[in-house]
Amino acid sequence: EFPLTRLQQAYVLGSTGLDGTICAPTYFSIVLAADAPGESVDLGRFTAAVDRCVDEFAILRCALDADTSQRVRADVANVAVHVIDAVDADALMQRMATASFDARAVPVIQCFALSGSSRYVGLLVNYLSLDARSLATVIATIIADYQQLPRPRQVDPTVDVFARFAAESQGSGQNVSGVGHEVSAPPVLPLSGRQLDAANRVSFARSSF
């Protein structure tokens, strides 16, 4: 268990809504498609690839524990697969847009498929503990594992760096003069051992395979 960062606390407030206002769940959705219209996605093999990533990457088993803390669960169920009675990708996006939100649910990723087409598959991810680079890395890894290709990059599968950053941020605070205590820089993902700077480009996952 480790604390939420200030940004995560804001996400939690936004996802629950305040004074009857509209809620803003921390969901990211993407539809992946087979390259050609005649090709299809093997849903069983795809969900197996997702399950392997959930087992490997602790961040996909990390969810809200209390109002100000989060926890990595050791054992979780297989990724949920929702089959939609439709044939086109738009229906997947519409269904994911209306999915019920539970900030404490693990794993933080769900799969969506169509009953009338095997060309598309959708992923819905609670990004409370994920940034854009982490999301891109997770999706690219799932695609690579499904295709049985080398992963695009190697990352630290633990949450150690993020947990340390969250704890340091929680304890930094502001003093009376408005000057904050020293806190180490936010963790840069992927954690490959290569030094990254502001000039590095972030590559996002493809939407087809």
Secondary structure, 3 states (H helix, E strand, C coil): CEECCHHHHHHHHHHHCCCCCCCCCCEEEEEEECCCCCCCCCHHHHHHHHHHHHHHCHHHHEEEEECCEEEECCCCCCCCEEEECCCCHHHHHHHHHCCCCCCCCCCCEEEEEECCCCCEEEEEEECCCCCHHHHHHHHHHHHHHHHCCCCCCCCCCCCHHHHHHHHHHHHHCECCCCCECCCCCCCCCCCCCCCCCCCCCCCCCCCEC
